[in-house]
Amino acid sequence: MRFRLALIVLCILLASVLVACEEQPNNLPDEKTPFEYEYTEEGVIKPEMAEEIISETSTNVITALAEKDMDTLSSLVHPVEGVRFTPYTYVSLEKDLLFTKEEIKSFLENEKEYIWGNYDGIGDEIKLTPKEYYDKFVYTADFANAPEIGYNTVLSSGNMLENQFQVYENPIIVEYYFPGFNPEYEGMDWQSLRLVFEEYEGKWFLVGIIHNQWTI
């Protein structure tokens, strides 16, 4: 009789525990809550938020470019879109060349000549190997140590149209900017390099490299 009574009490206690567990609130969401971005009036991610999101990745990219570490750079390139190279500010979907992340690995060893667009002023075709293009239209200054860095903020200003925020889908664009080198040129020798990032499956990848300088 005592054993049966103890068994009944145990069953009641177990039932109480199960009911209590079922009534506990579930603090874990069923689905991952999407990150809420804050936008400017122009519809781009606010600079301070952009910096928080991308500064580490952007530093890795600019360091890889400075050190010509194409394996590291390849790992940061968009796995689907690849990376587009723009020689002068205005992004052209028709003329700017795209390279896949796999092609970036051997970018500097590729001896094939490509047409990258047209030279400003004279209009001649920019016919260069990837390494030659890198030297003339990518790492043309020590951008890893640029005095000014802008996150979704245009620092340089020339006479070409600015369309990167319209071409790329909800991008974060980091600009490494030198306002000038020789005082005699009164700032007309400024240069900048813009790195364009887009989000893919919760991570941000490099999709564009835009070189910028004073143009005629």
N, C-alpha and C positions, 0 to 999 in steps of 0.2 A: 504493500500500500504506500509506504514511504517512497519507494523507488518510482512508482507511477506518479505520485504527486510532484516529485522532483523533476521528472521528465516533462510534466505539464508546465511547470514554472519555467523550465529551460526553453520550451517551445514558445511560451509567451514572450520571454525576453528576446529571443531571436527574431520573432515577428516584429517586436517594437523597434529593434535595431534596423531591420529592413525597411520599415515604414519611414524611419527617421532619415535614412540614406536617400530614399526616393524624394523626400521633401526638401533636401538640401539644394540650394540654387546652383545651377551649372555656371561657373565663372568663366569657362572656356567657350569662346564663340564657335558656332558650327562651321563658319567659314572665316578665312583670314580677312580682317577688316582692311580695305584698300587705303593706301596712304593718301591723305588729303593734301594736295598742293595748293599753295596760295599764289594768286596771279596778279600781275599788274594790270592797269587799265588797258594796256596794249595786248593783253592775253598771253603773256609769257610768265614763266615761273619767277617769283620775286628773287632779286639778286641774293639776298641774305640766305634764303632757303636753298637756292641753287648752289651757293658756296658750300653750305653744310652737306648737301647731297653728294657733290661731285669733286670736291677739292682733293681728296686722297687719290681718286682714280685719275684725275687730270694731272696731278703731280707725277704719277707713275707713267703716264703717256709722255709728258714733256721730258722726263728723265730718260725714257727709252729712246726718244728722238735725239736727245743730246748725245747719248752714248752709242747711237746707231745700233741699239739692241733690238733687232727686228723680231726675234722670237718673243720677247716680252711684249713688244708692240702688237704683234699678231694676236696674242692672248687677250688683248683689250679691244680688238676690232669686232664690230657687230657680226655675229655668226651667220646672219642671213643677208643683211644689206651690204656688207663689206664697208669700205671706206672710199669716199669721193675726194679727189684732189682738185682744188680750185686755185688757180694762180693769182687772180686779182678779184678779191672781194665779192663780185657778183657771181652767184652760183648758177651755172648753166647745166641743166639736166641733159642737154643735147651734146655739149662739148666736153664737159668735165669728165675725167676718166675715173672708173671704179675699179678697185682691186679687192679681191676676196682676202679673208684673213690668212688663207693658205698661201696666196701669192705674195703677201706682205713678208713672209718669212724669207723669201729669196729676193726681195725687192731690190736691194743694193747690188746683187750679183747679176741681175737681169740686164743683158746687154742689148736688148731690143730697143729700137727707137720708136717712140710714140708721138702722136700729135696731141698736145695737152691744151691747145687753145691758140690764141694769137697774142703776140707781144703788144703791149700798150704803146700807142704812138705810131709805130711803124707798120703794125698790122701783119707782120710776117708770122708764119706758123711757128709755134713753140715745138720744135722737133728735137727731143732729148731722150736719152736713156733715163730710167728711173733714178739712177745715182746722180746724173747731171741735173735732173729736175729737183731732187732733194737739195742739192747745193745752191740752186738758183731760186727755188720757190717754196722751200720748206724751212730748213733750219739755216736761215740766212743771217742770224744773229744769235747771241747767247740767250735765247728766250727762256731757258730754265731759270735765269737770273734777271729776268725783265723787271724794271723798276715799278711797273704798274700791271696789275692783273684785274680784269673785269669779269664778273660772272653774270651772264645775261645782261650785260651793259656794254654798249658800243663805246669804246675808248678812242679809236682812230676814226678819222673822217676825211674822205676824199671826194672826188667828183663822180664816183660810180654809185649806182643804185645799191641800196642795202636790201637784200631779199632773203637772207638766210633763215629768218624766223618764219617766213612764208613757205619756203621750200621744204624745210625739215619739220617733222611731226613732233610738236610739243618738245622742242629740244632744250638742252642746257648748253650754252656756248661760252667757252672760257677764252678770253683774249689776253695774250701776253704782249705787252706794248712797250716799245721804245719811242719816246716822243721826238727823238733826234739824236744825232751823234756829233756832227760838226756844227759848232755855233755859227759859222759863216753861212750855213744854209738856212738858218732861222726856222728850223723845224721841218723843212721840206724833205729831209732825208729820214723821216719817221718810218718805222716798220712795225708790223705786228703779225702774230700768228694766232689764228682762231681754231680751237678744237671743238668740234661739234659732237654732242652725245645724245643718243636716244635710248629710251628704256625698252628693254626686251625681257619678258619673263621675270620681272622684278629686279633686274640688274641694268646698269647703265653701261653702254658700249660706245666706242668711237665710231662715228659714221662719216665724219667730214674733217678735212684739214684745209683751212682757208688761209692763203697768204695775202697780206695786205700791205700796200705801200703807196706813196704819193704817185698819182698817175696824171698824165697830160689831159 
